[in-house]
Amino acid sequence: GLTVLGGMAGVFLLEELAAGAQGAMPAALMPEVYRAIWTSFQRGDAAAARRVFQRYFPLIRVTNQPGLGPRLVKEILRRAGVIATSYTRGPVPDLDDLTRDELARTLEELAILDIMAGRAPVRTD
């Protein structure tokens, strides 16, 4: 009666699913993406699951930076209009311009804000 879930925002999601994990504990940024990976894997299409995972991995990587992850996740949720502020209790540093630019570029390239708002589908190609 034990259910195993993966962690680390899905960084090793494919390996965890292959090892029998029943899910992951990612941030609340792109459930549609994680669902597409899960659905592909469950129907036996590991190649499709890998394509989706690899397409959206840049956001997982960006938001998994040690010490900055919670702030980055909150900043994305703020940009999506889900929360009013990206304030994060310390010790979490403010985002520097380079990190903000990389985050904006990644969000735009992956259309994450549009996916979160239901304006764009998850790309599975």
ZAMARGU-4260 file (C-alpha; in steps of 0.2 Angstrom, whole numbers, plus 5000, padded with zeros to 4 digits):
<rodrens>
0) 5000/5000/5000 | 5015/5012/4997 | 5014/5025/4984 | 5031/5032/4978 | 5032/5050/4971
5) 5047/5058/4963 | 5053/5074/4969 | 5065/5089/4964 | 5052/5097/4953 | 5052/5082/4941
10) 5070/5084/4936 | 5071/5065/4935 | 5053/5062/4931 | 5056/5050/4916 | 5068/5039/4927
15) 5057/5039/4942 | 5042/5034/4931 | 5052/5020/4923 | 5057/5014/4941 | 5039/5013/4946
20) 5035/5030/4954 | 5017/5034/4953 | 5019/5053/4950 | 5030/5068/4955 | 5029/5083/4966
25) 5033/5098/4954 | 5029/5116/4957 | 5012/5122/4952 | 5018/5129/4936 | 5014/5118/4921
30) 5002/5104/4927 | 4997/5102/4908 | 5015/5098/4904 | 5017/5085/4917 | 5000/5077/4913
35) 5006/5076/4895 | 5022/5067/4900 | 5012/5056/4912 | 4999/5051/4899 | 5012/5047/4886
40) 5021/5036/4898 | 5006/5027/4904 | 5000/5023/4887 | 5017/5015/4884 | 5024/5029/4873
45) 5040/5033/4882 | 5047/5042/4866 | 5033/5054/4867 | 5035/5056/4885 | 5053/5060/4882
50) 5050/5072/4869 | 5038/5082/4880 | 5050/5081/4894 | 5065/5087/4884 | 5055/5102/4876
55) 5050/5109/4893 | 5065/5104/4904 | 5073/5121/4902 | 5060/5128/4914 | 5062/5114/4926
60) 5081/5118/4926 | 5079/5136/4928 | 5067/5135/4942 | 5077/5122/4951 | 5092/5133/4955
65) 5098/5131/4973 | 5092/5145/4984 | 5082/5153/4970 | 5069/5140/4965 | 5055/5146/4976
70) 5057/5164/4971 | 5058/5159/4953 | 5042/5149/4954 | 5033/5163/4963 | 5039/5175/4950
75) 5031/5165/4936 | 5015/5163/4946 | 5015/5182/4948 | 5018/5185/4929 | 5004/5173/4926
80) 4992/5183/4937 | 4990/5168/4950 | 4997/5178/4964 | 5000/5196/4968 | 5018/5196/4973
85) 5034/5185/4972 | 5039/5189/4989 | 5048/5174/4997 | 5054/5173/5015 | 5073/5173/5017
90) 5086/5168/5015 | 5081/5170/4996 | 5091/5183/4986 | 5082/5195/4975 | 5082/5190/4956
95) 5096/5199/4947 | 5094/5206/4929 | 5103/5191/4921 | 5091/5179/4930 | 5076/5189/4926
100) 5081/5189/4907 | 5084/5171/4907 | 5067/5167/4915 | 5058/5179/4903 | 5067/5171/4888
105) 5063/5153/4894 | 5044/5157/4897 | 5043/5165/4880 | 5051/5151/4871 | 5040/5138/4879
110) 5024/5149/4879 | 5022/5143/4897 | 5011/5158/4902 | 5000/5155/4887 | 4999/5136/4892
115) 4995/5141/4910 | 4981/5153/4904 | 4974/5139/4892 | 4978/5150/4877 | 4991/5137/4870
120) 4992/5118/4870 | 5007/5108/4877 | 5018/5104/4862 | 5021/5086/4860 | 5031/5086/4844
</rodrens>
